[in-house]
């Protein structure tokens, strides 16, 4: 069972992703409401996968991806954001994200993407 860290500033989105992932055989090992908490939780729980929003307070998702990749170059991070413009997608991938899912998303697509990691 793959362990996932869900990072999103919206409680609703974290809860929604948790329910979706658990329903499909993933374990949500932790949640983070901003990028800094995500980095610290990553170091603490060492998840298999991270889902990361871009727009968050304190530390945005792009900075958090860079910090996690610096700590663990093998980290598997998928961006899940409503900021689907090409420049954001490109920046996320160049920062080390393995993929990008645009909100609103389809459950099947999220599960398929995470299962491939």
C-alpha positions as CSV (number, residue, x, y, z in Angstrom):
1,X,0.0,0.0,0.0
2,X,1.5,3.3,-1.1
3,X,1.7,6.0,1.6
4,X,0.7,9.5,0.5
5,X,1.2,13.0,1.9
6,X,-1.5,15.4,0.8
7,X,-0.6,19.1,0.8
8,X,-3.3,21.7,0.1
9,X,-4.4,24.8,2.0
10,X,-8.1,23.9,1.5
11,X,-9.4,21.5,4.2
12,X,-12.1,20.4,1.8
13,X,-9.6,19.4,-0.9
14,X,-7.4,17.5,1.6
15,X,-10.5,15.7,2.9
16,X,-11.7,15.0,-0.7
17,X,-8.3,13.6,-1.8
18,X,-8.0,11.5,1.5
19,X,-11.4,9.9,0.9
20,X,-10.6,9.2,-2.8
21,X,-7.2,7.8,-2.1
22,X,-8.3,5.6,0.8
23,X,-11.2,4.3,-1.3
24,X,-8.6,3.2,-3.9
25,X,-6.1,1.4,-1.6
26,X,-3.7,4.2,-0.8
27,X,-2.8,5.2,2.8
28,X,-2.9,8.9,3.6
29,X,0.1,9.1,6.0
30,X,-0.2,12.8,6.6
31,X,-1.7,16.2,5.5
32,X,-0.2,19.6,5.2
33,X,-1.9,23.0,5.0
34,X,1.1,24.8,3.5
35,X,4.4,24.1,1.8
36,X,6.5,24.5,4.9
37,X,4.4,22.0,6.8
38,X,4.6,19.6,3.8
39,X,8.4,19.7,3.8
40,X,8.6,19.0,7.5
41,X,6.0,16.2,7.3
42,X,7.8,14.7,4.4
43,X,11.0,14.5,6.5
44,X,9.0,13.1,9.4
45,X,6.9,10.4,7.7
46,X,8.9,9.7,4.5
47,X,5.8,9.0,2.2
48,X,5.9,7.2,-1.1
49,X,4.1,10.0,-2.9
50,X,3.2,13.6,-2.3
51,X,0.3,15.5,-3.8
52,X,1.1,19.2,-3.8
53,X,-1.0,22.3,-4.4
54,X,0.8,25.3,-5.9
55,X,-1.0,28.3,-4.3
56,X,-0.6,28.0,-0.5
57,X,0.3,30.4,2.3
58,X,3.7,30.5,4.1
59,X,5.5,28.5,1.3
60,X,4.0,27.8,-2.1
61,X,4.0,24.3,-3.7
62,X,6.8,25.1,-6.1
63,X,9.2,26.1,-3.3
64,X,8.1,23.1,-1.3
65,X,8.8,20.8,-4.2
66,X,12.3,22.2,-4.5
67,X,13.0,21.8,-0.8
68,X,11.7,18.2,-0.7
69,X,13.8,17.3,-3.8
70,X,16.8,18.9,-2.2
71,X,16.3,16.7,0.8
72,X,15.3,13.6,-1.2
73,X,16.1,13.6,-5.0
74,X,14.0,10.5,-5.4
75,X,10.8,12.0,-4.0
76,X,7.7,11.4,-6.1
77,X,5.6,14.5,-6.2
78,X,2.5,15.2,-8.2
79,X,1.1,18.7,-8.5
80,X,-2.6,19.1,-8.1
81,X,-3.7,22.6,-8.8
82,X,-6.2,24.9,-10.5
83,X,-3.2,26.9,-11.8
84,X,-3.1,24.8,-15.0
85,X,-1.5,27.5,-17.2
86,X,1.5,26.2,-19.2
87,X,4.0,28.3,-17.3
88,X,2.9,26.8,-13.9
89,X,3.0,23.3,-15.3
90,X,6.4,23.8,-16.8
91,X,7.8,25.4,-13.6
92,X,6.4,22.5,-11.5
93,X,8.0,19.9,-13.7
94,X,11.3,21.7,-13.8
95,X,11.3,22.0,-10.0
96,X,11.0,18.2,-9.8
97,X,7.4,17.2,-9.9
98,X,6.7,14.0,-11.7
99,X,3.3,15.2,-13.1
100,X,0.6,17.8,-13.0
101,X,-3.1,17.3,-12.5
102,X,-5.5,20.3,-13.0
103,X,-8.4,20.9,-10.7
104,X,-11.2,20.0,-10.9
105,X,-10.0,16.5,-11.6
106,X,-11.5,13.1,-12.3
107,X,-10.9,10.4,-9.6
108,X,-9.9,7.8,-12.2
109,X,-7.2,10.1,-13.6
110,X,-5.7,10.9,-10.1
111,X,-5.7,7.2,-9.1
112,X,-4.2,6.2,-12.5
113,X,-1.4,8.9,-12.2
114,X,-0.5,8.0,-8.7
115,X,-0.6,4.2,-9.4
116,X,2.0,4.7,-12.2
117,X,4.6,6.1,-9.7
